[in-house]
Amino acid sequence: MITRKELAICIYNQIKEGKLGQSGKLPSERELASFFNVTRPLIREALAVLEALGIIEVRDRQGIFIKEKSWSEITLPLSFLADWPLDVLPQVFEARMILEPKAAAIAAKRRTDSDVEKLQVTLVEMERLFKEDVPEKASLGEKWNSIFHALVVAATRNDVLCRLHEGIIRLYERNATSFPKENVPMPFEKWPKEIWIEHTNIANAITDGNSKEAEEWAYKHINNTQVRIYHFTQSLGLQIFLPLNNHYMGMDLI
């Protein structure tokens, strides 16, 4: 059975050879699935990889377009198909550091008792995961991690913020499928207790209605996550995650 990576390379080769997208636009997902004799979800995953690498662009209600780049520019990124895209995830973290701390501050002012209860449920589940030998600890940890952050933003009662955050997290999750798990684990798998502690600090500040502390802890948490990823990948000799601002690279956790 063909893998996401193999399919992405097949689509890329078809484009490069002029067999697909001669007009600058690719066929629909359904047509591509039929052409390659694969499922639409697999086509969607392969397209996500190519989009993350800047080879194609998916436009809502318009279709899938090939970006205007020379093939010499496009060839180099293909060596990273099995890795995290180098330029997309640092941008995702930067966007999160802009949005989530401010959202946490607003959440501290607007949260309800129901919001607090839901946050506590995620903390209990995450604590159980790192204290017990739970099967699929990594995937469950990432699930509860995502739920926690979504609940914080939902507590702002701002639909626009929620939609923006959903888009950012969706981009993160789509590109994280290219993460080389055999070499580098997902954040919760590597640092479950540290993440739980930081989440607890954010939740406590929101519960107490302390906007300043909620914002500070949310900023520290996201920054610490990317610093951990950067230093850990560097220790393995892997150049797969480079924060946008150089000053992060020499920073310790905050």
Secondary structure, DSSP 8 states (H G I E B T S, - for coil): ---HHHHHHHHHHHHHTTSS-TTSEE--HHHHHHHHT--HHHHHHHHHHHHHTTSEEEETTTEEEE----HHHHHGGGGGTTS--TTHHHHHHHHHHHHHHHHHHHHHHH--HHHHHHHHHHHHHHHHHHHTT-TTHHHHHHHHHHHHHHHHHHTTT-HHHHHHHHHHHHHHHHHHTTS-TTTS--HHHH-HHHHHHHHHHHHHHHHTT-HHHHHHHHHHHHHHHHHHHHHHHHHTT------SSGGGGG----
